[in-house]
């Protein structure tokens, strides 16, 4: 497998809140399923929310 293919397997990102402030429930469910986060219990390494804020 190529290095790029491996990178693609290791990456799972989603936008949970769009520009209008609407929460992406389906995106969260897909993320949880893809990362198997529910199987981690309280031992996951990190969850990050990145992006600009507007007021």
PDB file with one MODEL, atoms N, CA, C and O in Angstrom:
MODEL        1
ATOM      1  N   UNK A   1       0.850  -1.189   0.000  1.00  0.00           N
ATOM      2  CA  UNK A   1       0.000   0.000   0.000  1.00  0.00           C
ATOM      3  C   UNK A   1       0.885   1.239   0.000  1.00  0.00           C
ATOM      4  O   UNK A   1       1.924   1.259   0.660  1.00  0.00           O
ATOM      5  N   UNK A   2       0.492   2.243  -0.716  1.00  0.00           N
ATOM      6  CA  UNK A   2       1.277   3.476  -0.776  1.00  0.00           C
ATOM      7  C   UNK A   2       1.145   4.268   0.514  1.00  0.00           C
ATOM      8  O   UNK A   2       0.215   4.059   1.294  1.00  0.00           O
ATOM      9  N   UNK A   3       2.085   5.178   0.729  1.00  0.00           N
ATOM     10  CA  UNK A   3       2.031   6.035   1.917  1.00  0.00           C
ATOM     11  C   UNK A   3       0.756   6.874   1.896  1.00  0.00           C
ATOM     12  O   UNK A   3       0.124   7.079   2.933  1.00  0.00           O
ATOM     13  N   UNK A   4       0.385   7.352   0.727  1.00  0.00           N
ATOM     14  CA  UNK A   4      -0.832   8.168   0.632  1.00  0.00           C
ATOM     15  C   UNK A   4      -2.064   7.347   0.996  1.00  0.00           C
ATOM     16  O   UNK A   4      -2.953   7.844   1.687  1.00  0.00           O
ATOM     17  N   UNK A   5      -2.127   6.115   0.546  1.00  0.00           N
ATOM     18  CA  UNK A   5      -3.251   5.247   0.887  1.00  0.00           C
ATOM     19  C   UNK A   5      -3.353   5.041   2.381  1.00  0.00           C
ATOM     20  O   UNK A   5      -4.451   5.016   2.937  1.00  0.00           O
ATOM     21  N   UNK A   6      -2.212   4.893   3.033  1.00  0.00           N
ATOM     22  CA  UNK A   6      -2.198   4.726   4.485  1.00  0.00           C
ATOM     23  C   UNK A   6      -2.686   5.992   5.171  1.00  0.00           C
ATOM     24  O   UNK A   6      -3.452   5.921   6.131  1.00  0.00           O
ATOM     25  N   UNK A   7      -2.250   7.150   4.687  1.00  0.00           N
ATOM     26  CA  UNK A   7      -2.701   8.418   5.261  1.00  0.00           C
ATOM     27  C   UNK A   7      -4.214   8.544   5.157  1.00  0.00           C
ATOM     28  O   UNK A   7      -4.867   8.987   6.102  1.00  0.00           O
ATOM     29  N   UNK A   8      -4.769   8.161   4.026  1.00  0.00           N
ATOM     30  CA  UNK A   8      -6.210   8.267   3.845  1.00  0.00           C
ATOM     31  C   UNK A   8      -6.954   7.371   4.821  1.00  0.00           C
ATOM     32  O   UNK A   8      -8.029   7.740   5.294  1.00  0.00           O
ATOM     33  N   UNK A   9      -6.409   6.209   5.132  1.00  0.00           N
ATOM     34  CA  UNK A   9      -7.051   5.312   6.077  1.00  0.00           C
ATOM     35  C   UNK A   9      -6.998   5.872   7.489  1.00  0.00           C
ATOM     36  O   UNK A   9      -7.927   5.654   8.267  1.00  0.00           O
ATOM     37  N   UNK A  10      -5.943   6.582   7.839  1.00  0.00           N
ATOM     38  CA  UNK A  10      -5.753   7.089   9.190  1.00  0.00           C
ATOM     39  C   UNK A  10      -6.512   8.385   9.454  1.00  0.00           C
ATOM     40  O   UNK A  10      -6.573   8.836  10.598  1.00  0.00           O
ATOM     41  N   UNK A  11      -7.080   8.980   8.436  1.00  0.00           N
ATOM     42  CA  UNK A  11      -7.721  10.282   8.576  1.00  0.00           C
ATOM     43  C   UNK A  11      -9.238  10.138   8.516  1.00  0.00           C
ATOM     44  O   UNK A  11      -9.774   9.481   7.624  1.00  0.00           O
ATOM     45  N   UNK A  12      -9.910  10.747   9.456  1.00  0.00           N
ATOM     46  CA  UNK A  12     -11.373  10.784   9.419  1.00  0.00           C
ATOM     47  C   UNK A  12     -11.812  12.114  10.011  1.00  0.00           C
ATOM     48  O   UNK A  12     -11.756  12.301  11.227  1.00  0.00           O
ATOM     49  N   UNK A  13     -12.239  13.019   9.181  1.00  0.00           N
ATOM     50  CA  UNK A  13     -12.678  14.322   9.659  1.00  0.00           C
ATOM     51  C   UNK A  13     -14.086  14.610   9.194  1.00  0.00           C
ATOM     52  O   UNK A  13     -14.554  14.051   8.201  1.00  0.00           O
ATOM     53  N   UNK A  14     -14.752  15.478   9.911  1.00  0.00           N
ATOM     54  CA  UNK A  14     -16.094  15.891   9.522  1.00  0.00           C
ATOM     55  C   UNK A  14     -16.386  17.272  10.077  1.00  0.00           C
ATOM     56  O   UNK A  14     -15.836  17.667  11.105  1.00  0.00           O
ATOM     57  N   UNK A  15     -17.239  17.993   9.403  1.00  0.00           N
ATOM     58  CA  UNK A  15     -17.675  19.295   9.896  1.00  0.00           C
ATOM     59  C   UNK A  15     -18.968  19.065  10.661  1.00  0.00           C
ATOM     60  O   UNK A  15     -19.986  18.700  10.074  1.00  0.00           O
ATOM     61  N   UNK A  16     -18.926  19.279  11.974  1.00  0.00           N
ATOM     62  CA  UNK A  16     -20.087  18.989  12.807  1.00  0.00           C
ATOM     63  C   UNK A  16     -21.096  20.124  12.867  1.00  0.00           C
ATOM     64  O   UNK A  16     -22.289  19.882  13.050  1.00  0.00           O
ATOM     65  N   UNK A  17     -20.634  21.361  12.716  1.00  0.00           N
ATOM     66  CA  UNK A  17     -21.536  22.511  12.746  1.00  0.00           C
ATOM     67  C   UNK A  17     -21.253  23.353  11.511  1.00  0.00           C
ATOM     68  O   UNK A  17     -20.128  23.806  11.302  1.00  0.00           O
ATOM     69  N   UNK A  18     -22.278  23.559  10.698  1.00  0.00           N
ATOM     70  CA  UNK A  18     -22.054  24.309   9.462  1.00  0.00           C
ATOM     71  C   UNK A  18     -22.070  25.817   9.714  1.00  0.00           C
ATOM     72  O   UNK A  18     -22.251  26.261  10.847  1.00  0.00           O
ATOM     73  N   UNK A  19     -21.883  26.581   8.673  1.00  0.00           N
ATOM     74  CA  UNK A  19     -21.810  28.030   8.783  1.00  0.00           C
ATOM     75  C   UNK A  19     -23.075  28.682   9.313  1.00  0.00           C
ATOM     76  O   UNK A  19     -23.038  29.817   9.788  1.00  0.00           O
ATOM     77  N   UNK A  20     -24.188  27.974   9.236  1.00  0.00           N
ATOM     78  CA  UNK A  20     -25.458  28.490   9.749  1.00  0.00           C
ATOM     79  C   UNK A  20     -25.742  28.020  11.170  1.00  0.00           C
ATOM     80  O   UNK A  20     -26.802  28.311  11.724  1.00  0.00           O
ATOM     81  N   UNK A  21     -24.792  27.289  11.764  1.00  0.00           N
ATOM     82  CA  UNK A  21     -24.969  26.810  13.131  1.00  0.00           C
ATOM     83  C   UNK A  21     -25.782  25.536  13.241  1.00  0.00           C
ATOM     84  O   UNK A  21     -26.212  25.175  14.336  1.00  0.00           O
ATOM     85  N   UNK A  22     -26.004  24.840  12.120  1.00  0.00           N
ATOM     86  CA  UNK A  22     -26.784  23.602  12.126  1.00  0.00           C
ATOM     87  C   UNK A  22     -25.858  22.429  12.443  1.00  0.00           C
ATOM     88  O   UNK A  22     -24.826  22.245  11.798  1.00  0.00           O
ATOM     89  N   UNK A  23     -26.245  21.635  13.452  1.00  0.00           N
ATOM     90  CA  UNK A  23     -25.450  20.483  13.879  1.00  0.00           C
ATOM     91  C   UNK A  23     -25.636  19.328  12.902  1.00  0.00           C
ATOM     92  O   UNK A  23     -26.765  19.011  12.525  1.00  0.00           O
ATOM     93  N   UNK A  24     -24.540  18.697  12.489  1.00  0.00           N
ATOM     94  CA  UNK A  24     -24.524  17.620  11.506  1.00  0.00           C
ATOM     95  C   UNK A  24     -24.591  16.271  12.232  1.00  0.00           C
ATOM     96  O   UNK A  24     -23.555  15.657  12.487  1.00  0.00           O
ATOM     97  N   UNK A  25     -25.785  15.812  12.560  1.00  0.00           N
ATOM     98  CA  UNK A  25     -25.965  14.560  13.300  1.00  0.00           C
ATOM     99  C   UNK A  25     -25.430  13.377  12.503  1.00  0.00           C
ATOM    100  O   UNK A  25     -24.735  12.525  13.056  1.00  0.00           O
ATOM    101  N   UNK A  26     -25.743  13.315  11.217  1.00  0.00           N
ATOM    102  CA  UNK A  26     -25.281  12.211  10.380  1.00  0.00           C
ATOM    103  C   UNK A  26     -23.755  12.188  10.305  1.00  0.00           C
ATOM    104  O   UNK A  26     -23.148  11.118  10.337  1.00  0.00           O
ATOM    105  N   UNK A  27     -23.140  13.355  10.204  1.00  0.00           N
ATOM    106  CA  UNK A  27     -21.679  13.431  10.173  1.00  0.00           C
ATOM    107  C   UNK A  27     -21.061  12.908  11.456  1.00  0.00           C
ATOM    108  O   UNK A  27     -20.042  12.218  11.417  1.00  0.00           O
ATOM    109  N   UNK A  28     -21.669  13.230  12.601  1.00  0.00           N
ATOM    110  CA  UNK A  28     -21.168  12.729  13.882  1.00  0.00           C
ATOM    111  C   UNK A  28     -21.308  11.217  13.955  1.00  0.00           C
ATOM    112  O   UNK A  28     -20.386  10.529  14.392  1.00  0.00           O
ATOM    113  N   UNK A  29     -22.450  10.696  13.532  1.00  0.00           N
ATOM    114  CA  UNK A  29     -22.655   9.246  13.541  1.00  0.00           C
ATOM    115  C   UNK A  29     -21.634   8.548  12.650  1.00  0.00           C
ATOM    116  O   UNK A  29     -21.084   7.515  13.031  1.00  0.00           O
ATOM    117  N   UNK A  30     -21.376   9.104  11.463  1.00  0.00           N
ATOM    118  CA  UNK A  30     -20.380   8.523  10.552  1.00  0.00           C
ATOM    119  C   UNK A  30     -18.990   8.561  11.170  1.00  0.00           C
ATOM    120  O   UNK A  30     -18.239   7.591  11.071  1.00  0.00           O
ATOM    121  N   UNK A  31     -18.640   9.685  11.811  1.00  0.00           N
ATOM    122  CA  UNK A  31     -17.341   9.816  12.461  1.00  0.00           C
ATOM    123  C   UNK A  31     -17.190   8.790  13.579  1.00  0.00           C
ATOM    124  O   UNK A  31     -16.161   8.123  13.677  1.00  0.00           O
ATOM    125  N   UNK A  32     -18.216   8.665  14.422  1.00  0.00           N
ATOM    126  CA  UNK A  32     -18.170   7.714  15.537  1.00  0.00           C
ATOM    127  C   UNK A  32     -18.005   6.285  15.021  1.00  0.00           C
ATOM    128  O   UNK A  32     -17.252   5.495  15.592  1.00  0.00           O
ATOM    129  N   UNK A  33     -18.709   5.960  13.944  1.00  0.00           N
ATOM    130  CA  UNK A  33     -18.634   4.618  13.371  1.00  0.00           C
ATOM    131  C   UNK A  33     -17.259   4.373  12.741  1.00  0.00           C
ATOM    132  O   UNK A  33     -16.662   3.319  12.954  1.00  0.00           O
ATOM    133  N   UNK A  34     -16.759   5.332  11.973  1.00  0.00           N
ATOM    134  CA  UNK A  34     -15.483   5.173  11.271  1.00  0.00           C
ATOM    135  C   UNK A  34     -14.302   5.062  12.228  1.00  0.00           C
ATOM    136  O   UNK A  34     -13.358   4.316  11.969  1.00  0.00           O
ATOM    137  N   UNK A  35     -14.352   5.798  13.327  1.00  0.00           N
ATOM    138  CA  UNK A  35     -13.241   5.786  14.282  1.00  0.00           C
ATOM    139  C   UNK A  35     -13.428   4.774  15.402  1.00  0.00           C
ATOM    140  O   UNK A  35     -12.529   4.563  16.215  1.00  0.00           O
ATOM    141  N   UNK A  36     -14.610   4.145  15.441  1.00  0.00           N
ATOM    142  CA  UNK A  36     -14.946   3.187  16.502  1.00  0.00           C
ATOM    143  C   UNK A  36     -14.803   3.826  17.878  1.00  0.00           C
ATOM    144  O   UNK A  36     -14.392   3.170  18.835  1.00  0.00           O
ATOM    145  N   UNK A  37     -15.144   5.104  17.971  1.00  0.00           N
ATOM    146  CA  UNK A  37     -14.971   5.847  19.210  1.00  0.00           C
ATOM    147  C   UNK A  37     -15.813   5.277  20.347  1.00  0.00           C
ATOM    148  O   UNK A  37     -15.389   5.311  21.503  1.00  0.00           O
ATOM    149  N   UNK A  38     -16.996   4.757  20.037  1.00  0.00           N
ATOM    150  CA  UNK A  38     -17.850   4.210  21.096  1.00  0.00           C
ATOM    151  C   UNK A  38     -17.207   3.003  21.771  1.00  0.00           C
ATOM    152  O   UNK A  38     -17.534   2.686  22.915  1.00  0.00           O
ATOM    153  N   UNK A  39     -16.290   2.325  21.069  1.00  0.00           N
ATOM    154  CA  UNK A  39     -15.586   1.182  21.650  1.00  0.00           C
ATOM    155  C   UNK A  39     -14.432   1.624  22.549  1.00  0.00           C
ATOM    156  O   UNK A  39     -13.873   0.805  23.277  1.00  0.00           O
ATOM    157  N   UNK A  40     -14.074   2.890  22.508  1.00  0.00           N
ATOM    158  CA  UNK A  40     -12.934   3.389  23.280  1.00  0.00           C
ATOM    159  C   UNK A  40     -13.289   3.715  24.723  1.00  0.00           C
ATOM    160  O   UNK A  40     -12.398   3.854  25.560  1.00  0.00           O
ATOM    161  N   UNK A  41     -14.564   3.836  25.023  1.00  0.00           N
ATOM    162  CA  UNK A  41     -14.949   4.244  26.370  1.00  0.00           C
ATOM    163  C   UNK A  41     -14.389   5.623  26.656  1.00  0.00           C
ATOM    164  O   UNK A  41     -14.560   6.549  25.863  1.00  0.00           O
ATOM    165  N   UNK A  42     -13.721   5.756  27.788  1.00  0.00           N
ATOM    166  CA  UNK A  42     -13.136   7.042  28.168  1.00  0.00           C
ATOM    167  C   UNK A  42     -11.640   7.076  27.892  1.00  0.00           C
ATOM    168  O   UNK A  42     -10.935   7.916  28.451  1.00  0.00           O
ATOM    169  N   UNK A  43     -11.136   6.178  27.039  1.00  0.00           N
ATOM    170  CA  UNK A  43      -9.697   6.096  26.816  1.00  0.00           C
ATOM    171  C   UNK A  43      -9.251   6.661  25.471  1.00  0.00           C
ATOM    172  O   UNK A  43      -8.139   6.368  25.032  1.00  0.00           O
ATOM    173  N   UNK A  44     -10.082   7.461  24.804  1.00  0.00           N
ATOM    174  CA  UNK A  44      -9.678   8.044  23.530  1.00  0.00           C
ATOM    175  C   UNK A  44      -8.593   9.088  23.766  1.00  0.00           C
ATOM    176  O   UNK A  44      -8.506   9.672  24.846  1.00  0.00           O
ATOM    177  N   UNK A  45      -7.776   9.316  22.757  1.00  0.00           N
ATOM    178  CA  UNK A  45      -6.649  10.240  22.888  1.00  0.00           C
ATOM    179  C   UNK A  45      -7.107  11.696  22.877  1.00  0.00           C
ATOM    180  O   UNK A  45      -6.718  12.468  23.753  1.00  0.00           O
ATOM    181  N   UNK A  46      -7.921  12.079  21.907  1.00  0.00           N
ATOM    182  CA  UNK A  46      -8.357  13.473  21.846  1.00  0.00           C
ATOM    183  C   UNK A  46      -9.514  13.652  20.885  1.00  0.00           C
ATOM    184  O   UNK A  46      -9.700  12.873  19.950  1.00  0.00           O
ATOM    185  N   UNK A  47     -10.273  14.678  21.133  1.00  0.00           N
ATOM    186  CA  UNK A  47     -11.301  15.152  20.216  1.00  0.00           C
ATOM    187  C   UNK A  47     -11.077  16.647  20.101  1.00  0.00           C
ATOM    188  O   UNK A  47     -11.029  17.344  21.115  1.00  0.00           O
ATOM    189  N   UNK A  48     -10.941  17.142  18.901  1.00  0.00           N
ATOM    190  CA  UNK A  48     -10.631  18.561  18.723  1.00  0.00           C
ATOM    191  C   UNK A  48     -11.689  19.241  17.873  1.00  0.00           C
ATOM    192  O   UNK A  48     -12.239  18.653  16.942  1.00  0.00           O
ATOM    193  N   UNK A  49     -11.959  20.479  18.211  1.00  0.00           N
ATOM    194  CA  UNK A  49     -12.822  21.325  17.398  1.00  0.00           C
ATOM    195  C   UNK A  49     -11.950  22.480  16.920  1.00  0.00           C
ATOM    196  O   UNK A  49     -11.472  23.282  17.723  1.00  0.00           O
ATOM    197  N   UNK A  50     -11.748  22.557  15.616  1.00  0.00           N
ATOM    198  CA  UNK A  50     -10.875  23.570  15.043  1.00  0.00           C
ATOM    199  C   UNK A  50     -11.657  24.417  14.059  1.00  0.00           C
ATOM    200  O   UNK A  50     -12.530  23.918  13.349  1.00  0.00           O
ATOM    201  N   UNK A  51     -11.348  25.667  14.023  1.00  0.00           N
ATOM    202  CA  UNK A  51     -11.964  26.524  13.029  1.00  0.00           C
ATOM    203  C   UNK A  51     -12.158  27.928  13.543  1.00  0.00           C
ATOM    204  O   UNK A  51     -11.996  28.192  14.735  1.00  0.00           O
ATOM    205  N   UNK A  52     -12.505  28.829  12.647  1.00  0.00           N
ATOM    206  CA  UNK A  52     -12.698  30.216  13.047  1.00  0.00           C
ATOM    207  C   UNK A  52     -13.999  30.391  13.826  1.00  0.00           C
ATOM    208  O   UNK A  52     -14.953  29.631  13.659  1.00  0.00           O
ATOM    209  N   UNK A  53     -14.009  31.384  14.656  1.00  0.00           N
ATOM    210  CA  UNK A  53     -15.224  31.739  15.383  1.00  0.00           C
ATOM    211  C   UNK A  53     -15.720  33.066  14.844  1.00  0.00           C
ATOM    212  O   UNK A  53     -14.933  33.930  14.457  1.00  0.00           O
ATOM    213  N   UNK A  54     -17.008  33.213  14.823  1.00  0.00           N
ATOM    214  CA  UNK A  54     -17.568  34.505  14.426  1.00  0.00           C
ATOM    215  C   UNK A  54     -18.507  34.971  15.522  1.00  0.00           C
ATOM    216  O   UNK A  54     -19.074  34.160  16.253  1.00  0.00           O
ATOM    217  N   UNK A  55     -18.664  36.257  15.629  1.00  0.00           N
ATOM    218  CA  UNK A  55     -19.529  36.783  16.690  1.00  0.00           C
ATOM    219  C   UNK A  55     -20.731  37.479  16.113  1.00  0.00           C
ATOM    220  O   UNK A  55     -21.569  37.984  16.860  1.00  0.00           O
TER     221      UNK A  55
ENDMDL
END
